[in-house]
Amino acid sequence: MKKRILIVEDDRPTRYLLSRVLRREGFLVVTAADGAAGLRRARNEKFDLILLDIWLPRMNGLEVLAQLRADGTAARVVVMTSDTTPQTLLRAVREQAYQYVSKPVEAHALVEVAKAALAASPAGPIEVLSTRPDWVELLVPCEMGAAERVENLIARLEADLPAETRHSVGQVFHEMLTNAIEWGGRLDPNRKVRISCLRTNRMLLYRIADPGPGFKFDELPHAAVSYAPDQLLEHVSVRQKKGLRPGGFGILLARAMVDELIYNEAHNEVVCVKYLD
């Protein structure tokens, strides 16, 4: 059965282009030109995915999101917006938007986002605990799909940083978050990782706390960080014997790419600091 997609977009050329491209991909597409009309269609018809602009006449996209959440809609919502301020993005997360696409929308890139959203396994909500621009705090289910969504969000929040800084902190954030979800949370979506992102004029700080008991470095034979510099590849054979995916360089690389990497005593919480001047 063809997947049904609702596009809620007030710009007529954009609405036409997106609907045309998605129909060519085999989707059944319905459109609405304002927030009130979009909400009415979402309530009266069944959709698998909703592509929702934020700044809409009659009812903006955030208001539509809030109503959809209150209604308990099963459709996933991808937000399309040129407003990438932390308040807007985090409110969209709070109202359980699944993903975010920057405008102007590149139609074929949106097709890939739509396919990924429709193919993804059911995911628990990301809880927003703080939306201050200088202090963002989230509770994230221990599943890799949620990690990808959070990484996308954090990358957008840090879009004003120099490219080199974005790359280094983004890679470290990815390594620490996936470690927390995979090893601390054991990929159990009922368990949560707590993430704090603090930003000042001179510093960017990530704090990631997982629900696991922690670890000891001398109990990580599958990680490169456990070996002397001239024995870094010893962990590869250990990973092969354990049937683990290739890798094991995460902590070692993280130490090289940020200015401070600090674990608590139990090693189930880590702080990463990058100085900005």
C-alpha positions as CSV (number, residue, x, y, z in Angstrom):
1,M,0.0,0.0,0.0
2,K,1.3,3.4,-0.9
3,K,2.3,5.7,1.9
4,R,0.3,8.8,2.4
5,I,2.0,12.2,2.9
6,L,0.4,15.5,3.8
7,I,2.3,18.7,2.8
8,V,1.3,21.8,4.8
9,E,3.0,24.7,3.1
10,D,1.7,28.2,2.2
11,D,4.2,28.9,-0.6
12,R,2.5,27.6,-3.7
13,P,5.6,26.9,-5.9
14,T,7.3,25.0,-3.0
15,R,4.1,23.1,-2.4
16,Y,3.8,22.2,-6.0
17,L,7.4,21.2,-6.4
18,L,7.5,18.9,-3.3
19,S,4.2,17.2,-4.1
20,R,5.4,16.6,-7.7
21,V,8.7,15.1,-6.6
22,L,7.1,12.9,-3.9
23,R,4.4,11.6,-6.3
24,R,7.1,10.6,-8.7
25,E,8.6,8.5,-5.9
26,G,5.3,6.6,-5.6
27,F,3.7,8.4,-2.6
28,L,0.1,9.5,-2.3
29,V,0.4,13.2,-1.6
30,V,-2.2,15.6,-0.2
31,T,-1.5,19.3,0.3
32,A,-2.8,22.2,2.5
33,A,-2.0,25.9,2.1
34,D,-2.3,27.0,5.8
35,G,-2.1,25.6,9.3
36,A,-5.8,25.4,10.0
37,A,-6.5,23.5,6.8
38,G,-3.6,21.2,7.4
39,L,-4.8,20.3,10.9
40,R,-8.3,19.7,9.6
41,R,-7.0,17.2,7.0
42,A,-4.7,15.5,9.5
43,R,-7.7,15.0,11.8
44,N,-10.0,13.8,9.1
45,E,-7.7,11.6,7.1
46,K,-5.0,9.0,7.8
47,F,-1.4,10.0,6.9
48,D,1.9,8.2,7.4
49,L,4.0,11.4,7.3
50,I,3.3,15.1,7.6
51,L,5.7,17.7,6.1
52,L,5.0,20.9,8.0
53,D,6.1,24.4,7.5
54,I,6.5,26.5,10.6
55,W,5.4,30.0,9.5
56,L,1.9,29.4,8.2
57,P,-1.1,31.7,8.0
58,R,-4.1,31.2,10.3
59,M,-2.2,28.7,12.5
60,N,1.5,28.4,12.6
61,G,3.3,25.0,12.4
62,L,4.2,24.9,16.1
63,E,0.5,25.3,17.0
64,V,-0.4,22.6,14.6
65,L,2.3,20.3,16.1
66,A,0.8,21.0,19.6
67,Q,-2.7,20.1,18.4
68,L,-1.4,16.9,16.7
69,R,0.4,15.9,19.8
70,A,-2.8,16.4,21.9
71,D,-4.7,14.4,19.4
72,G,-2.3,11.5,19.6
73,T,-1.7,11.4,15.9
74,A,0.3,8.4,14.7
75,A,1.9,10.3,11.7
76,R,5.5,11.3,12.0
77,V,6.1,15.0,11.4
78,V,9.0,16.5,9.6
79,V,9.3,20.3,10.2
80,M,10.4,22.5,7.3
81,T,11.7,25.9,8.4
82,S,14.2,28.7,7.8
83,D,14.0,29.6,11.5
84,T,16.8,27.7,13.1
85,T,16.8,29.6,16.4
86,P,17.1,27.3,19.5
87,Q,13.7,28.2,20.8
88,T,11.9,27.2,17.6
89,L,13.8,24.0,17.0
90,L,13.5,22.9,20.7
91,R,9.8,23.7,20.8
92,A,9.4,21.5,17.7
93,V,11.2,18.7,19.5
94,R,9.1,19.3,22.6
95,E,6.0,18.9,20.5
96,Q,7.5,15.6,19.1
97,A,8.6,16.6,15.6
98,Y,10.5,13.7,14.2
99,Q,13.0,15.6,12.0
100,Y,13.9,19.0,10.7
101,V,14.6,20.3,7.2
102,S,16.1,23.8,6.5
103,K,14.4,26.0,4.0
104,P,14.7,26.6,1.1
105,V,14.0,22.9,0.7
106,E,16.0,20.9,-1.7
107,A,13.3,18.5,-3.1
108,H,15.4,15.4,-3.6
109,A,17.1,15.7,-0.2
110,L,13.6,16.0,1.3
111,V,12.7,12.7,-0.5
112,E,15.5,11.0,1.4
113,V,14.4,12.4,4.7
114,A,10.8,11.3,4.0
115,K,11.9,7.8,3.1
116,A,14.2,7.5,6.2
117,A,11.4,8.8,8.5
118,L,8.9,6.3,7.0
119,A,11.3,3.4,7.3
120,A,12.5,4.1,10.8
121,S,11.5,1.8,13.7
122,P,9.0,3.2,16.2
123,A,10.8,5.7,18.4
124,G,10.2,7.1,21.8
125,P,10.0,10.9,22.3
126,I,13.0,13.1,23.0
127,E,12.1,15.0,26.2
128,V,13.2,18.7,26.3
129,L,14.2,19.7,29.9
130,S,15.7,23.1,29.1
131,T,15.4,25.4,26.0
132,R,17.7,28.2,27.1
133,P,20.0,29.1,24.2
134,D,23.0,28.8,26.6
135,W,21.7,25.6,28.3
136,V,19.9,22.9,26.3
137,E,19.0,19.8,28.2
138,L,17.4,16.6,26.8
139,L,16.4,13.1,27.8
140,V,17.0,10.7,25.0
141,P,15.8,7.1,24.6
142,C,18.6,4.6,24.3
143,E,18.2,3.8,20.6
144,M,20.3,4.7,17.6
145,G,17.5,6.3,15.7
146,A,17.1,8.8,18.6
147,A,20.8,9.4,18.6
148,E,20.7,10.4,14.9
149,R,17.9,12.8,15.5
150,V,19.7,14.5,18.5
151,E,22.9,14.8,16.5
152,N,21.0,16.5,13.7
153,L,19.4,18.9,16.2
154,I,22.7,19.8,18.0
155,A,24.4,20.4,14.6
156,R,21.7,22.9,13.8
157,L,22.0,24.6,17.1
158,E,25.8,25.0,16.6
159,A,25.6,26.0,12.9
160,D,27.2,29.4,13.6
161,L,30.5,27.9,14.8
162,P,33.5,27.7,12.4
163,A,33.4,24.6,10.2
164,E,36.5,23.0,11.8
165,T,35.0,23.4,15.3
166,R,31.6,22.0,14.2
167,H,33.4,19.0,12.7
168,S,35.5,18.2,15.8
169,V,32.8,18.7,18.4
170,G,30.2,16.9,16.2
171,Q,32.4,13.9,15.9
172,V,33.1,13.8,19.6
173,F,29.5,14.2,20.5
174,H,28.6,11.4,18.1
175,E,31.2,9.0,19.7
176,M,30.2,9.9,23.3
177,L,26.4,9.7,22.7
178,T,26.5,6.4,20.8
179,N,28.8,4.9,23.5
180,A,26.3,6.0,26.1
181,I,23.3,4.5,24.2
182,E,25.0,1.3,23.1
183,W,27.1,0.4,26.2
184,G,25.4,2.4,29.0
185,G,21.8,2.0,27.9
186,R,22.3,-1.4,26.2
187,L,20.1,-0.1,23.3
188,D,17.0,-0.3,25.6
189,P,14.5,2.4,24.5
190,N,13.0,2.4,27.9
191,R,16.2,3.7,29.4
192,K,17.3,7.3,29.0
193,V,20.5,9.3,28.3
194,R,20.6,12.8,29.8
195,I,22.4,15.4,27.6
196,S,23.3,18.9,28.6
197,C,24.7,21.4,26.0
198,L,26.2,24.6,27.6
199,R,27.3,27.5,25.4
200,T,29.2,30.6,26.4
201,N,31.2,33.1,24.4
202,R,34.4,31.2,25.2
203,M,33.3,27.6,25.7
204,L,31.1,24.8,24.4
205,L,30.4,22.0,26.9
206,Y,28.6,18.7,26.4
207,R,27.6,16.6,29.4
208,I,26.3,13.1,28.7
209,A,25.1,10.8,31.5
210,D,24.0,7.2,30.7
211,P,21.9,4.9,32.9
212,G,24.5,2.1,33.1
213,P,26.8,1.2,36.0
214,G,29.8,2.6,34.3
215,F,33.1,1.0,33.3
216,K,36.8,0.8,34.0
217,F,39.4,1.5,31.4
218,D,41.4,-1.7,32.3
219,E,38.2,-3.6,31.4
220,L,38.0,-2.4,27.8
221,P,40.2,-4.7,25.8
222,H,38.1,-3.9,22.8
223,A,39.0,-0.2,22.9
224,A,42.2,1.4,21.6
225,V,42.4,3.6,24.6
226,S,43.3,0.6,26.8
227,Y,46.7,0.1,25.0
228,A,50.0,1.8,24.8
229,P,50.6,4.0,21.7
230,D,52.7,1.3,20.0
231,Q,50.0,-1.3,20.6
232,L,46.9,0.6,19.5
233,L,45.8,-2.1,17.0
234,E,45.8,-4.9,19.6
235,H,42.1,-4.2,20.2
236,V,41.1,-5.1,16.6
237,S,41.5,-8.8,17.1
238,V,39.6,-8.6,20.4
239,R,36.7,-6.9,18.6
240,Q,36.7,-9.5,15.9
241,K,36.6,-12.4,18.4
242,K,33.7,-10.7,20.3
243,G,31.8,-10.1,17.0
244,L,31.8,-6.3,17.5
245,R,31.5,-3.8,14.7
246,P,34.8,-2.2,13.5
247,G,35.8,0.7,15.7
248,G,37.1,1.2,19.2
249,F,38.9,4.5,18.6
250,G,36.1,6.7,19.9
251,I,37.6,7.8,23.3
252,L,41.1,8.1,21.9
253,L,39.9,10.3,19.1
254,A,37.7,12.4,21.4
255,R,40.6,13.2,23.7
256,A,42.5,14.6,20.6
257,M,39.6,16.6,19.3
258,V,38.4,18.5,22.3
259,D,40.3,20.5,25.0
260,E,38.9,18.6,28.0
261,L,37.4,15.1,28.3
262,I,36.4,14.3,31.9
263,Y,34.7,11.2,33.3
264,N,33.0,10.9,36.7
265,E,34.3,8.2,39.1
266,A,31.9,5.5,37.9
267,H,32.6,6.4,34.2
268,N,28.9,6.6,33.3
269,E,29.0,10.4,32.8
270,V,31.4,12.4,30.6
271,V,32.0,16.1,30.1
272,C,33.5,17.3,26.8
273,V,34.8,20.9,26.7
274,K,35.9,22.9,23.6
275,Y,37.3,26.4,24.0
276,L,36.1,28.9,21.4
277,D,38.8,31.5,21.5
